[in-house]
């Protein structure tokens, strides 16, 4: 029964992915770029595979999947999506299997790491598909699953919990389907709003829509080789900064604010830490850039550019979007250290951002301080508290274990790349940015470089690291635990 349910869910996912090719096909036909045929063949093949899996295995009743089946479905769905998403790149003759899966995994996991050396040479239909994988991976796949599967007789709560492991983002509404629809509405509203604002600021509709998809998903794929540096205008960059910042926040806060709770943003410990850290870091990095002469400082316009460059890169890497407006490799070492710190921490829980998440970082810092306090006062009883109340011991244990896994997987990825004779700095930052779903790093995978030069083995390793980071490890790692397969 459960094997059939898993096959059914995989089939539904593939049908949904296939149906999403409608937009890239339309774009390809509009621009007559020659990519319509491979996109149509991809659409037909993926939909057919999905129907073959789903129709014979449709459950006659709600199977009520357990947490075990939920984790299995989520892990397998993301693996299937990564392979399916690479099909159009291969059929169009743009990439081989390794590069196509890497690019698709980077898209669906909203990492934004690319193997492309000339992005602008790619047909516009494929560019739209590339950005759309971000948007689907940001909230689209899990929310679409939550809307569709309850209607077809497969419960969705287990899937939601499986993907949102760790500090729980919480239900927005009593029913899971209503929660999914609420998230979809917010996602669509912010995407449409950013697209309109970018067009008003001077982007054409194609670039505006692509960059809105990437921004709200905190992905980072751009239609330009120079990323956002191709748009040096202040208006476009500030618009993207604002929407990256919003995408890195917990979406339930947006929902509460739109429902009339004007103090929603200020009532979250995590949100205050997120906003406060970015503000402090922007001030520090701006001062460093001004004092070290990285940018000229002769007028207020120069000061605005320094603050904008600092804010853009800090928000971009903290929210794990990965857009680039400046080649920050030449920035002071302390500024680069701050960028790496924010790459590790990431955005907020319940957002489209990756990384460790600010909630976990806040709890870890308070737990460390608590241990120091206990050394001074051995008999004291002191619990870790957030605005929502004390942190239960099992949650604290889960956060510590998650951090340990985060470090171990990052190191494993680093060693795997170093074994391919890749320098240690590049290997470490490549692994860190992939597990945090950021994209650009330092060294040979810096803001003006790409991942195309890496050996095939390294690309498969980083593809797996991206998936592990996106699913916060458990949904994939649990599949290799022997107890998982025991009844």
C-alpha positions, 0 to 999 in steps of 0.5 A, spaced: 500 500 500 505 504 501 509 503 495 503 504 491 502 511 495 509 513 494 509 511 486 502 515 486 505 521 489 512 521 485 507 520 479 503 527 481 509 531 482 512 529 475 505 531 472 505 537 475 513 539 473 511 537 466 505 541 466 509 547 468 513 547 462 507 551 459 510 557 461 517 556 458 514 553 451 510 560 451 516 564 452 520 560 447 514 560 441 514 568 443 521 569 442 522 564 436 528 561 439 528 554 437 527 551 444 520 550 443 521 543 441 525 540 446 521 543 451 515 540 448 518 533 448 520 534 455 513 536 457 510 530 454 515 525 456 515 527 464 507 528 464 507 521 461 512 518 466 508 521 471 501 518 469 504 511 468 506 512 475 500 515 478 494 512 475 495 505 476 497 506 483 491 511 485 489 510 492 482 508 493 482 511 500 486 516 504 492 512 506 494 517 512 502 516 511 506 516 517 512 520 518 517 515 515 513 515 508 513 522 509 520 523 509 521 517 503 516 521 499 520 528 500 527 525 499 525 521 492 521 527 490 526 532 490 531 527 487 526 525 481 525 533 480 532 534 479 533 529 474 526 531 470 528 538 471 535 536 467 531 533 461 530 539 457 537 542 457 539 535 454 534 535 449 536 542 447 543 539 446 546 544 451 548 540 457 550 532 458 547 528 464 552 531 469 551 538 468 544 538 466 542 534 473 547 539 477 543 545 474 536 542 475 538 541 482 541 548 483 535 550 480 530 546 485 534 547 491 534 554 490 542 554 490 543 558 484 550 555 482 551 554 475 555 551 470 554 555 464 559 560 462 555 564 457 548 565 460 545 570 455 547 565 449 542 560 452 535 560 449 530 564 452 525 558 453 530 555 457 532 561 461 525 561 463 525 554 465 531 555 469 528 561 473 522 557 474 525 551 477 527 556 482 520 559 483 517 551 484 523 549 488 522 555 493 515 554 495 511 551 489 513 544 490 511 543 497 505 547 497 502 544 490 503 538 493 499 540 499 493 543 495 493 537 490 494 531 494 489 532 500 484 532 494 486 526 491 486 522 497 493 522 500 494 526 507 499 532 506 501 534 513 507 529 513 510 531 507 510 538 510 513 536 517 518 532 513 520 538 509 520 543 514 524 539 519 527 543 525 524 549 529 517 548 526 514 554 521 507 552 524 500 552 521 498 558 518 490 556 518 487 550 521 487 546 515 493 544 511 490 545 504 488 552 507 495 553 509 498 551 502 493 556 499 495 562 504 502 561 502 501 560 495 497 567 495 503 571 499 508 568 494 504 570 488 502 577 490 510 578 492 512 575 485 507 579 481 509 586 485 516 585 484 515 584 477 511 590 476 516 594 480 522 592 476 519 593 470 517 600 472 524 601 474 527 599 467 527 592 466 523 588 460 518 584 462 522 577 461 528 579 465 523 582 470 519 576 471 525 571 471 529 575 476 522 576 481 522 568 480 529 568 483 528 573 488 522 570 491 525 563 491 532 566 494 535 562 488 539 567 484 539 565 477 539 571 473 538 572 465 545 576 465 552 573 465 554 579 470 548 577 474 545 584 477 551 588 476 548 588 469 543 593 472 547 598 475 541 603 477 540 604 484 532 603 483 533 596 480 538 594 486 534 597 492 527 593 489 531 587 489 534 588 496 527 589 499 524 583 496 530 578 498 529 581 505 522 579 505 523 572 502 528 571 507 523 572 513 518 567 515 512 567 511 507 566 516 509 573 519 507 576 512 500 572 512 499 575 519 501 582 517 496 582 511 491 579 516 492 586 520 497 584 525 501 590 525 506 588 530 507 581 527 514 582 525 516 585 531 514 580 535 518 574 533 525 573 536 528 570 530 526 576 525 529 581 530 535 577 530 535 577 522 533 584 521 538 587 527 544 582 524 543 585 517 543 592 519 549 591 524 553 588 518 551 593 513 554 598 517 560 595 519 562 593 511 560 600 509 565 603 514 570 598 511 569 599 504 569 607 505 575 607 510 579 602 506 578 606 499 575 600 496 570 605 493 571 612 491 568 617 497 567 624 494 559 625 495 553 623 498 552 619 491 558 615 492 556 614 500 549 611 497 553 606 492 557 604 498 551 602 502 547 599 497 553 595 495 554 592 502 547 591 503 546 588 497 551 583 498 550 582 505 542 581 504 543 576 498 548 571 501 544 571 508 538 570 504 542 565 500 539 568 494 546 569 491 545 575 486 551 579 485 552 586 484 559 587 485 565 582 485 566 582 492 573 578 492 577 584 492 573 587 499 577 587 505 578 580 509 574 582 515 568 584 510 569 577 507 569 573 513 562 577 515 559 575 508 561 567 510 558 568 517 551 570 514 552 565 508 552 559 514 547 562 518 542 563 512 535 566 513 529 565 517 525 558 518 519 558 514 522 562 509 524 560 502 532 561 504 537 556 506 542 556 511 542 554 518 537 559 520 537 564 525 532 561 530 537 555 530 543 560 531 539 564 536 538 558 540 545 555 539 548 562 542 543 562 548 545 555 549 552 556 549 551 562 554 547 558 558 553 553 559 558 559 561 552 561 566 552 554 569 560 554 570 559 560 575 552 558 578 552 550 578 546 549 582 542 554 578 536 552 573 536 556 567 532 555 561 533 558 554 527 562 552 524 566 546 518 570 546 514 564 544 516 561 551 522 556 553 525 552 548 523 544 550 529 540 551 528 535 545 528 542 540 534 544 543 537 537 542 535 537 535 538 543 534 545 541 536 544 535 532 542 539 526 548 543 527 553 537 528 550 534 521 551 541 518 558 541 520 559 534 518 556 534 511 560 541 509 566 537 511 565 531 507 563 535 501 570 539 502 574 533 503 571 530 497 572 536 492 579 536 495 580 529 493 579 532 486 585 536 487 581 542 488 584 547 493 582 547 500 579 554 500 575 553 493 573 546 496 570 549 503 566 555 500 563 551 494 561 546 499 558 551 504 555 555 499 551 549 496 549 546 503 547 553 505 543 553 498 547 560 496 551 559 490 557 563 489 563 562 494 570 564 494 576 562 490 575 559 483 567 559 485 567 566 486 562 571 484 564 572 477 566 564 476 562 558 475 562 551 477 562 548 470 570 547 470 569 542 476 570 534 475 564 530 474 565 527 481 565 534 484 559 536 481 555 530 483 557 531 490 555 538 490 548 536 487 547 531 493 550 537 498 545 542 495 539 537 496 541 535 503 541 542 505 535 544 501 531 538 505 535 539 512 539 533 511 533 528 514 529 527 508 535 524 505 539 521 510 534 517 513 533 513 507 540 510 508 539 508 516 538 501 516 532 502 521 528 506 516 527 499 512 525 495 518 518 494 519 
